[in-house]
Amino acid sequence: MRNYNRKKHLSAGRGAGRRLAVLAGAVMLAFASPLSVWAEEADKGGDTMESAVMVPAFPGGQEESQGTSEPSAPSSGTTDGTASSEPASSGSQTTEEGTATKIIRTENGTGTAASDTVSQATSGTDYSLGPGFANQQTTQIQQSLDQSSAASNAQIYDVTNPVVKPVEKYSYDQMVQDINTLKAKYGSKMQVNTIGTSLDGRAIYDCIIGNTSAPRHILIQGGIHGREYLNPLLLMQQMELALANYDTGSFNGNPLSSMFSQVAVHFVPMTNPDGVTISQFGPDRIRSQALKDTISTCYVMDTAAGRTTDDTAAYFSKWKANAEGVDLNLNFDALWEQVSSTEFPSYSGYKGTAPGTEPETQALMNLYNDSRYNWKAVIHYHSMGDVIYWDILGNKVQEESSELANLMSMVTGGYRLLPSEGGGGYKDWIQLSSSPVPSVTLETGKVACPMPLSEYSTIWEQNRLTWVVAMEWVATR
């Protein structure tokens, strides 16, 4: 059926030099680390950074958002970017500003660990229902946390006249242009690698900020689901924020330049560029006729099966899968056999014929298995719900993942922590791997995808500092 090239599945084995993540005893709920953590010799494989980057001495505002379609150059016209979206789940609720929640593990009557408690600032039905959420009966314990401590201790200012500008449909082509512009502007502070190619020939980028030979590495990835394309924009703006403040910014008194010499941050902003393209512009932007035929067949099959009653425009706007109708976050070898799936390729919910079949899945696995990088944490961006998933059956780094999840809940101002079941996801695969590290999924936004740009300003304020908080955390481990 396929007449386009596919890459062979590469070994999931990791380099023997990879260090295992150490167990952390207590949940870290305060932003404090000794300056000596960052005072280690920067010449231990580090690069010499040149040319100071000028940033304002006060928080600068971003330029007014400009709309765009999938361009080869920036466009000033506003695009009608929102196709009809599926209704949000019922029971929507907001978390009180400035508070977060904490998971506390309890013992049941048999002396074994009971289900992780889920704390909620308000009662009611959970509206997020992200990947694998099980509506478990849990003891609810709430603890107030202060998000403002992160911002007040950060001398990290928004970029004036930024390269990356919020638009209704932040496209793959715009992202590539922005990556190239940032690389030209910031030079050795940023390394750009291609870690794979999508089915339709689009490159999947790994953008590394900091010393590529640093003793610790963090991976932040987004855009694995096509319709969740506000998250690639978020990651690109996080990258630019880090680069613009590289030489002059600080966090808790620690210069970012010293932090980046010890912790490198990898951004994979758009794991599923074909899916993003389909959701934004429909299958006409797909180059391969064979893939276009597959996408059209998905619509026919989903309609016949009663999985959609949408017209084609609305149907394609909700596209989550890759260009072959495989949900990439169900395609990893993590309890894959137990994952519920449609029986045929679809815009959503098809796990594929076997784990690890898709080139986009393989790209993420190969990056994680790269022995050059001593991973210490992985953050996955999805949408929607303002919640954090952090666990999976058999999680080998449960305590550390819980710790990281609590930290992310604090810095986002109250994203609720939820346990997860199921499998097939990248987070799950990492937590069950032979060399696991703490891994969490942050679900941004409160309305169904694709989200309108009006949701983005809140998402940005909640998540603009997650990368630096994670950097500080892994440096103390």
Salt bridges, closest charged atoms under 4 A:
GLU63 OE1 - LYS165 NZ 3.86
GLU70 OE1 - ARG285 NH1 2.39
GLU86 OE2 - ARG227 NH1 2.74
ASP116 OD1 - ARG105 NH1 1.82
ASP126 OD1 - ARG416 NH2 2.88
ASP158 OD1 - ARG464 NH2 2.82
ASP200 OD2 - ARG202 NH1 2.80
ASP206 OD2 - HIS266 ND1 3.01
GLU228 OE2 - HIS225 ND1 3.14
GLU228 OE1 - HIS382 ND1 3.45
ASP247 OD2 - LYS189 NZ 3.37
ASP274 OD1 - ARG202 NH1 2.86
ASP302 OD1 - ARG307 NH1 2.94
ASP310 OD2 - LYS318 NZ 2.67
GLU324 OE2 - ARG2 NE 2.56
GLU324 OE1 - ARG6 NH1 3.12
ASP327 OD1 - HIS225 NE2 2.77
ASP327 OD2 - LYS320 NZ 4.00
GLU358 OE1 - ARG6 NH2 3.40
ASP370 OD2 - ARG372 NH2 2.62
ASP386 OD2 - LYS446 NZ 3.75
ASP428 OD1 - LYS427 NZ 2.99
